[in-house]
Amino acid sequence: MEFEDQEFTPVDWQAYSNELQWLCQIKAGEFRLMGYEEVTGADIWACVLQMTKGKRALHEMVSTILGLQPGTFMHYATLSAWREGV
């Protein structure tokens, strides 16, 4: 099967919002196993939306969630807390 003639059309992630948020719940559970007890799926989701500006294809959103590192998340959380306090 050849793929050269087929054109790739990114899938809109918004149709899969519930599944992506479920994936964020799983990622939050992974963070909790590493000692980040207070992290929730909603926190991960907010971080991912901030990182991607909500303008990515489905596969990029999944990759961002699965590839999110604790240091990147903590940087986001620190900046968010600082902004809310200002």
Backbone as numpy.savetxt, mean C-alpha at the origin, in Angstrom:
# Nx Ny Nz CAx CAy CAz Cx Cy Cz
2.65 -19.08 -27.52 1.81 -17.91 -27.52 2.70 -16.67 -27.52
2.46 -15.78 -28.44 3.25 -14.55 -28.53 2.46 -13.39 -27.93
3.19 -12.55 -27.23 2.57 -11.40 -26.60 2.94 -10.08 -27.27
3.73 -10.15 -28.29 4.21 -8.93 -28.94 3.09 -8.10 -29.54
2.07 -8.75 -30.08 1.00 -8.04 -30.74 -0.05 -7.51 -29.77
-0.01 -7.97 -28.52 -1.00 -7.54 -27.56 -0.54 -6.27 -26.86
-1.48 -5.38 -26.68 -1.18 -4.13 -26.00 -1.58 -4.26 -24.54
-0.71 -3.82 -23.64 -0.97 -3.91 -22.21 -1.81 -2.72 -21.77
-2.90 -3.03 -21.11 -3.75 -1.99 -20.55 -3.79 -2.19 -19.04
-3.27 -1.22 -18.28 -3.29 -1.36 -16.82 -4.71 -1.47 -16.29
-4.88 -2.31 -15.29 -6.19 -2.49 -14.66 -6.34 -1.42 -13.58
-7.50 -0.80 -13.55 -7.79 0.23 -12.55 -7.91 -0.41 -11.17
-7.13 0.04 -10.23 -7.11 -0.56 -8.89 -8.37 -0.29 -8.10
-9.09 0.77 -8.44 -10.24 1.18 -7.62 -11.35 0.12 -7.61
-11.43 -0.69 -8.65 -12.41 -1.76 -8.67 -12.06 -2.86 -7.67
-10.81 -2.87 -7.21 -10.32 -3.89 -6.28 -9.96 -3.29 -4.92
-10.56 -2.18 -4.58 -10.25 -1.49 -3.34 -10.41 -2.37 -2.11
-11.49 -3.15 -2.05 -11.71 -4.02 -0.89 -10.62 -5.06 -0.76
-10.22 -5.66 -1.88 -9.17 -6.67 -1.84 -7.83 -6.05 -1.46
-7.56 -4.84 -1.93 -6.31 -4.17 -1.57 -6.28 -3.82 -0.09
-7.42 -3.40 0.45 -7.47 -3.09 1.88 -7.31 -4.36 2.72
-7.83 -5.48 2.23 -7.62 -6.75 2.91 -6.13 -7.10 2.91
-5.46 -6.86 1.79 -4.03 -7.09 1.70 -3.27 -6.19 2.69
-3.76 -4.99 2.89 -3.16 -4.08 3.87 -3.32 -4.64 5.29
-4.45 -5.29 5.56 -4.65 -5.92 6.87 -3.59 -7.00 7.10
-3.32 -7.77 6.07 -2.30 -8.82 6.17 -0.92 -8.20 6.37
-0.62 -7.14 5.66 0.67 -6.46 5.81 0.80 -5.90 7.23
-0.27 -5.35 7.77 -0.25 -4.84 9.14 0.03 -5.97 10.12
-0.53 -7.14 9.87 -0.25 -8.30 10.71 1.21 -8.68 10.65
1.80 -8.57 9.48 3.25 -8.83 9.32 4.06 -7.83 10.15
3.66 -6.57 10.12 4.36 -5.55 10.90 4.22 -5.83 12.40
3.04 -6.27 12.82 2.83 -6.58 14.23 3.73 -7.73 14.67
3.96 -8.70 13.79 4.88 -9.80 14.12 6.30 -9.30 14.31
6.63 -8.17 13.68 7.97 -7.60 13.81 8.06 -6.63 14.99
6.97 -6.48 15.74 7.01 -5.64 16.93 6.32 -4.29 16.79
5.77 -3.99 15.65 5.04 -2.73 15.46 3.57 -2.98 15.81
3.30 -3.02 17.12 2.01 -3.47 17.65 0.82 -2.59 17.27
1.02 -1.32 17.06 -0.10 -0.40 16.85 -0.50 -0.21 15.39
0.19 -0.83 14.47 -0.08 -0.62 13.04 -1.36 -1.36 12.64
-2.22 -0.65 11.92 -3.48 -1.24 11.44 -3.48 -1.29 9.92
-4.42 -2.03 9.39 -4.58 -2.08 7.94 -4.92 -0.71 7.37
-5.71 0.06 8.11 -6.06 1.41 7.66 -4.82 2.30 7.60
-3.89 2.11 8.54 -2.63 2.87 8.53 -1.82 2.54 7.28
-1.74 1.25 6.99 -0.99 0.81 5.80 -1.65 1.37 4.55
-2.98 1.29 4.48 -3.72 1.78 3.31 -3.48 3.28 3.11
-3.52 4.05 4.18 -3.28 5.49 4.08 -1.86 5.76 3.57
-0.91 4.99 4.06 0.48 5.14 3.63 0.62 4.83 2.14
0.01 3.74 1.71 0.09 3.35 0.30 -0.55 4.39 -0.60
-1.71 4.91 -0.19 -2.36 5.95 -0.99 -1.49 7.20 -1.07
-0.84 7.55 0.02 0.06 8.71 0.02 1.25 8.46 -0.91
1.81 7.26 -0.83 2.99 6.94 -1.65 2.67 6.93 -3.14
1.49 6.43 -3.50 1.15 6.26 -4.91 0.31 7.41 -5.45
-0.16 8.26 -4.56 -1.08 9.34 -4.93 -2.35 8.80 -5.58
-2.61 7.49 -5.38 -3.81 6.86 -5.91 -3.84 6.76 -7.42
-2.70 6.92 -8.07 -2.67 6.95 -9.53 -1.79 5.86 -10.10
-1.97 4.65 -9.65 -1.18 3.53 -10.13 -2.10 2.43 -10.64
-1.54 1.57 -11.45 -2.27 0.40 -11.92 -2.38 -0.61 -10.78
-3.28 -1.56 -10.92 -3.51 -2.55 -9.88 -2.23 -3.27 -9.48
-1.46 -3.73 -10.45 -0.24 -4.49 -10.11 0.77 -3.62 -9.36
0.78 -2.33 -9.62 1.69 -1.43 -8.91 1.21 -1.18 -7.47
-0.10 -1.12 -7.28 -0.63 -0.96 -5.93 -0.32 -2.20 -5.09
-0.51 -3.38 -5.67 -0.20 -4.63 -4.96 1.28 -4.67 -4.62
2.12 -4.31 -5.57 3.56 -4.31 -5.35 3.95 -3.33 -4.25
3.32 -2.17 -4.22 3.61 -1.18 -3.18 3.24 -1.71 -1.81
2.09 -2.36 -1.70 1.66 -2.91 -0.41 2.61 -4.01 0.03
2.86 -4.97 -0.85 3.69 -6.12 -0.47 5.14 -5.73 -0.22
5.61 -4.69 -0.89 7.00 -4.27 -0.74 7.24 -3.23 0.34
6.17 -2.81 1.01 6.31 -1.76 2.03 7.20 -2.24 3.17
8.22 -1.47 3.46 9.16 -1.79 4.52 8.80 -1.01 5.78
9.10 -1.58 6.96 8.79 -0.87 8.21 9.40 0.52 8.28
10.61 0.70 7.80 11.26 2.01 7.84 10.51 3.04 7.01
10.05 2.63 5.85 9.28 3.52 4.98 7.96 3.89 5.65
7.31 2.88 6.24 6.05 3.16 6.91 6.25 4.08 8.11
7.30 3.84 8.89 7.55 4.67 10.07 7.88 6.12 9.68
8.56 6.29 8.57 8.83 7.64 8.06 7.50 8.33 7.75
6.61 7.62 7.04 5.29 8.16 6.73 4.53 8.50 8.01
4.52 7.56 8.98 3.78 7.76 10.22 4.32 8.95 11.01
5.63 9.10 11.04 6.24 10.22 11.76 5.85 11.55 11.12
5.93 11.63 9.79 5.55 12.86 9.10 4.06 13.16 9.27
3.24 12.13 9.24 1.79 12.32 9.42 1.49 12.86 10.82
2.13 12.28 11.82 1.93 12.74 13.20 2.40 14.18 13.37
3.51 14.50 12.76 4.05 15.85 12.84 3.10 16.85 12.18
2.56 16.47 11.00 1.62 17.36 10.30 0.34 17.56 11.08
-0.16 16.52 11.72 -1.39 16.64 12.50 -1.17 17.51 13.73
0.04 17.52 14.26 0.34 18.32 15.44 0.59 19.78 15.14
0.77 20.11 13.88 1.07 21.50 13.50 -0.19 22.28 13.32
